[in-house]
Amino acid sequence: MNSDGKMSPNKLKRDLAAGKVCLGATITMENPVVAEILSHIGLDWLWIEMEHSVTSDGGVHAMLQATNGADTSTMVRVPWNDKTMIKRVLDAGPDGIIIPLVNSAAEAEAAVSAIKYPPLGERGAGLARAQCYGLAMEDYMKRANDEVMITLMIEHVQAVENIEAILKVKGVDSVMVGALDLSGSMGILGQTTDPRVEAAIQKVLAASKKANIPCGIITVAPEQANERIKQGFTHIIMGIDVLYLVGGVTGALKQIVRPGGGK
């Protein structure tokens, strides 16, 4: 959203469609200051997390307000593929929505329908931040179906099995692999480097390339991000706010020498 409160062209959607690599970070803390800082630090996009956090609708609203006028695109992962939850978040005005645990083409179609205005979907029309509280209602409703990005999480073995059908659903702009939950669905929760998990990840990537749909993944270290970029992933989460905080403090503590030689 631009500094006037109106919808900006979706930079992330356009960059990914052009094959560019887009780097992002996940925000799990409900804090507009964190969102504001990260929106001005050089990242391409922010993932505001609602599924695995205590972030409320009001918190999402405040964090999106904090990014007004920034060049960084905003995506919100809703708690579930539920049209009421999706509608409330959409009206807060993010650049896109991330839908968790999409396992079939039918579930992908339901997500697209919840995000698109008629006649392409069933999203209800309201007056909120997305529409500049009515000041830009007509403009927003004309452009939202084209501009709001739809990303589906592929994080279950069923989704991997159905990936070709999911990618054929009209309106899906990108998919994102969730390796942690994927490992859990395979009975090896947390073993994200297991060859079976990696084979499933590569199957999703290969299908996405074939369908010409951008594919993203979560990493937590620069070397991981670099490796995934070499493989062909185009939108990368390169870190998470809490891990940046923990890593910064613990890293500093290890370098400080206390009196007496201790750390």
ABEGO torsion letter per residue (X at the ends): XBAAGBBBBBAAAAAAAAGBBBBBBBBABBBAAAAAAAAAAGBABBBBBAABBABBAAAAAAAAAAABGBABBBBBBBABBBAAAAAAAAAAGBABBBBBGBABAAAAAAAAAAABBOAABABBBBBBAAAGGGAAAAAAAAAAAAABBBBBBBABAAAAAAAAAAAABBGBABBBBBAAAAAAAAGBBGBAABAAAAAAAAAAAAAAAAAGBBBBBBBABAAAAAAAAAAGBABBBAEBAAAAAAAAAAAAAAABBBBGGBX
